[in-house]
Amino acid sequence: MSLFDKEINRRHTNSYKWDKYPESVLPVWVADMDFQAAPPILEALNKITEHGIFGYASCPDELNEVVIERLRTRHEWQIQKQWMVWLGGLVPAIGLAIRAFAEEGEAVMTAVPVYHPFMIEIEMAGRDLQKVPLQLINERWTLDFEAIEAAITPSTKLFLLCNPHNPVGTMFTRKELQRLHDICRRHGIIVCSDEIHCDLVLDNSKEHITYPTLGPEAAQSSLTLLAPSKTFNLAGLGCSLVVIPNDELRAKFMRTKAGLMPMLSSYAYEAALAAYRDGAEWHAELLTYLKGNHDLLLETVNQMTGIKMRPLEATYLAWIDVRGTGLTDVPKRLEEAGVGINDGAIFGEPGFIRLNFACTRATLEEVLRRMKTVFV
């Protein structure tokens, strides 16, 4: 039995994911996994607890070194320590980027459907939200470059890119990213690339391309958001990294950040270090397990009436088209059947649902059994 088959009761633990619903509902919505963290992470956290002092913490030198080496070997990106900015969350980093690189009344563009905090943060910052729909080509979601260029105005200052894309699961190719870069370069637009899912690749025939590796111009006109949280199930610890090679952009980001972000805890830093340094075996087993769940979900969903799932290249978040069912309020019907999912409307695309399959195989099988009672 896989270590990921271990059932852990998360109910009544103040779990944002599990305690949203009554016990009759299986939650497969928000993007955290139902798997216990890797043993090296648990050991690192236990050491802090045993020490018993929880004062202010600074980033361990070894963590910076491990991240630099990881990006060099896994993503062919050579970065420098001074480019790195640690933050207590990726969503705050998105909000800071919006405020740093677009003034009030100026515009920030993104491609929808997309991770909903992109849109929320733009609107809360008082910036103009420019939404451009993704397009489906040969059963694969990708950017609509002609629509992007047509939507750009003189006030467009920032493009929020999600790569790998949440919720559609696409990893954009080098050619696609280069075309986006060419458009943004011509118009003087900075790219904020959210790559938090970059180590959750399901399709081994595809390669994740980190945006700044397109070349010096791309690196100097972008910032990249990373975190161990999705890959190693550490979201609640609040540890994220922003890499900004351009000194001027980084200084502007830091000025915007000043006084607004708390220091990270020793738990956050040490968990990240243990994950990146010692979590490779756990990570490899995780990917194998997630791929098995993905394949089961893909096959079973596409046998149901009126719904369609397309293969994911990355992430553990399935994007399922329910427009063909003819049903209204699909999320409510699923909840009544005992399945809690995300309504695609919050990502900017009604008629779809997002389903988190980072759960035990037994849980997923029960979720699918319940879904079949709705999509008959």
N, C-alpha and C positions, 0 to 999 in steps of 0.2 A: 504493500500500500504506500502511495506517495505521502510525503509529509504534508502535502497540500490537501490531502483528503481528511485531515484532522478537523473534526467539527468543534468549534469553539463558540460557546454561547455568549453573544454580545448584547443580548437584551438586558435592560435595566442596568446598563453600565454608562449611562449618559451618552450613548453612541448617537451621534447626529444621524447616522445612516439607519440604525436598527430601531431606535426608540421613536422615530417619526410615526410609525404605524402600529396598530394593534398586533397582537401575537398571531392573528390569523393571516397576516400578510408577510410575504418574503420580500425584503427590500433589495432591489438590484438597480439602484439609481445612482446616488452620489459616488464619485470616483475615489473610493478607498476600497482596499481588498480585505477579504475575510480571512487572510492568512497571517499567522504569527510571524513576527519579524525574524530575520536570520539570527541564529545563535550568537554570532560575534557581536551583533548589535545589542542583544539582551544582556550579554556579559558586560559590555561597555556601560550600559545604563545602570546595571546593578552596582558596578564599582562606584559610580557617582553617588548613588543612594547610600551605599555603605559608608562612604566618606562623610556624608551628612551635612556638608556645607554647600549652600546654593547661592553663592555670591555672584557678582558680575563676572562674565567670562569673555575672553578674547579668542580669536580664531587660532587654533593650533597651527604652527608652521607646517607640521606634517600634513594637515588637511589640504592646505594650499598646494603643497608639493604633489600629493596624490592626485588632486584634481587636474593639475597641469599635466602630469604624466598620463592620466586617463584620457584627456582630450587629445593628447598627441597620438596615443596608440590606437584608441578606438575611433576617433573622428578626424584624424589627420589635421589637427589644428594646434599650432604652436602658439600658446598664449604666454603673457608675462604676468607676474604676480600683481603688479600695480594696476592691471586692467580689471581685477576682481573686486566686486562689491557684494558682501554678504548681507542678506536681509531675512527678516522673519516671516517671509511668505512671498509667493509669486504674484498673487493678485495685487498686493501693495506695490510691487515692482511695476506692474502694468499701469497702475494709477499714477505713480511717480513719473514714468516715462511720458504719459499723456500730458501731465502738467509741465514737465521740463521742456518738451519739444514742440508743443503747440500752445499758443496763447488762447485766452478766452475768446470765443467767437471764431477761432480757426478750426480747421477740419482734421479729423482722424478717420482713416479709411480701414475697413476690414472686409473680408469675404465671408458671406454667410451661406449656410448655417455655421455658427462658430460658438466656442466656449462663451457662455453668456456674460461673464464678468467683463469681457472685452467691451461689450455694448454698454453695460451698466456703468463702468468706470468712465467711459467717454462722456456719457450723459451727465453723470454726477459732477464731472469736472467742468461742465459748462462749455464743452467743445462740441462742434458740429459732427454728428455721426454720419459717415458716408458708408452705406452698405452696398456691396456688389455681390450678386449671387454667384456661387460656385456653379460650374457646369458639369454635366455628366457626359463623358465621351468614352465609348466602348466599355460601358459598365464601370467606369472609374471616375470618381469626382476629382476635378482639377480646377485651377483658376481660369477665369474668363478674362484674358488679357485685354481684349478689345474693349470689354465693358469697363475694366479698371481704368484704362487710359481715357475713355470717354467720360468717366465720372470725375476725373481729377479737375480741380479748379485751382486758381492761384492761392487759395487759402488752405489747400491740402498740405499738411506738414509732416504727417506720420502715417505709416502703414503698419497695422498690427497683423503679423503673420503667425499662424499656428501650424507648426511643422515638427513632428507628425501632427496631422490635423485632428482636432477634437471638435465635432463628433464623427466625422466621416471616415477617419482612419487612413487617410492618404499620406504617404511620404512623398513630397514633391521631388521630382528628378532634378539633376543639375541643370538640364536644359530649361525646365520650367522656372527654377529659381533665377537663372541667368536672365531670362526674359523679364521677370519681375524686377530684378535689379536694374536692367537697362531702362525700364519705364521710370522707376523711382529716381534713378540718377539724372535722367533728362529733366525731371521736374523738381529736383532738389528735395526729395522726400526721404526722410530717415525711416529705416525699417527696424521695428522691434520684433524680434523673432523669438516666440515662445516655443522652446524645444524640450519641455519638461518630459515628454513621452519618448525622447530619442533613444532610450535604451529598452524600449518595449516593442521591438521589431518582431513581427509574427511571420512575415514572408521573407525567408532567407535569400530569395532570388533578388530582393530589392536592397538598396543601400540608403541609409539616412545620410543626407548631405547637410552639414551645418552651414548656415547662410554665409557667415563671414569667410568661409574657405573658398568662396567664389573668386576671391582676389583682394588685393589691397584696397581698391575702391569700395568694395562691399563691406570690408571690415571697418573702414574708416567712416562709413555712413550708417552704421547699425549698432544695435545692442542685442545681446543674446541672453535669454532667461533659461536657467537650468535649476534642477533640484533633485535630490535623491528621493523625494517624497512619493512620487507615483511608482517608481521602479522598486523601491524597498519598503513601501507601505509605512511611511514616516510622516504623513501629512500633518498629523496632530502636533508634531514637535516643532513645526515652523522653522524650516531651514532652506533658504533659496539663495541662488547665486546669479548675479548679473555681471556679464563680461562686456566691457566697453573699451575697445582698443583706442578710440579717439580721445585724446586728452581733454579737448574742449567739451565734447559731449559728456565725458565722464564728470568733469568739474560741474557742469550744469546740472547733471543728475544728482550729484552729491549736495549741491546747494539746495535743490528741491527737497532732498531727503532730510536735511539737517533739522533736528529737533522733532521730527515726526515719527521716526521709526525707533522702537525699543532695541536694546542690545539683545543678541541671541543668547540663549541659555547654554550652559555646559552640556546639557542633555542633547540639544540640537547639534552642536558641533561634534561631540563625541559619537553620536549615532551616525552622522554623515561620514565621519572618518572610518568607523568600523564597516559601514556599508560599502564604501568605495574601495577600501583597502582589503577587506576580508570577506566580502559578500559574493564573490564570483560564482562559487559552487551553487549557493542558494539561488542566485539570479538565473543561472543556466537551467536549473530544475524548474524554476518558475515559468520560464518561457516555454518549456516543453509542455507543462501542465496547461498554461493559457492557450497554447495552440490546440491542444486536445479539446478544451472547452469551446474554442472558436469553431472548430470543425464540426463538433456535435451541434452547436447552435445553428450554424449555417445550414447544415443538412436538414435539420428538423424544422426550422422556421420556414424554409423554402418549400416545405411540403404542406404548409398550412394554407388555408384559403384566403386569398386577397392580400397577403403580405409578402414582402420581399426584403431579403438582406443581401448585400453585396460583400464579397470577401474584403477583409481588412488587411492592410499592409502593416499596420502597427496599432498599438493601444489595446486595452481590454474593454473597449466601449463600443458596442454594436449599434449601428445606425440602421433602423428598420423602417421601411416604407409601409405604412398602413393605409394609404389612400385608396387602395383597391378593395378594401373591405366593405365600403359603403356604410360603415358604422360611424356614429357621432360619439364624441367624447370617449375615445379608446382608452386613455389613461384611467378614467373612472371605471370603465368596464373591467379593465385588468385588475384594478385594486379590489373591486368586488369579487373577482375570482381568486384573489390572494396574491397578486403580484404588484409590487410598487416600482414603477419605472419613471424616467424623466419624459415629460411631454416635449416633443420637438419644438413647440412654439417658443419656449424660452430661449432656444438657440437661433430663433429667427426663421423657423421652417415648420409650420403646422403640417399635420399629416404624417409626421414621423414620430418615432419613439427612440430613446436611447436606453440601452440595457447594459448594465455592468456585469460581465461574466467572470470577474475575478472572485469566484466563490468556489466552494467545494463542488465536485462533480455531482454529488448527491443532491445538493441544493439546486444546481442548474437543471438536473433532470426533473425535479419536482416543479420548478418554475415552468419548464416546457410543458409538463403534463397539464398544469393549470392554464397555460396560454391556449392549449388546444381546445379547452372548453369555451373559449371566447371566439377563436378563429376556426369555426367549423364549416 
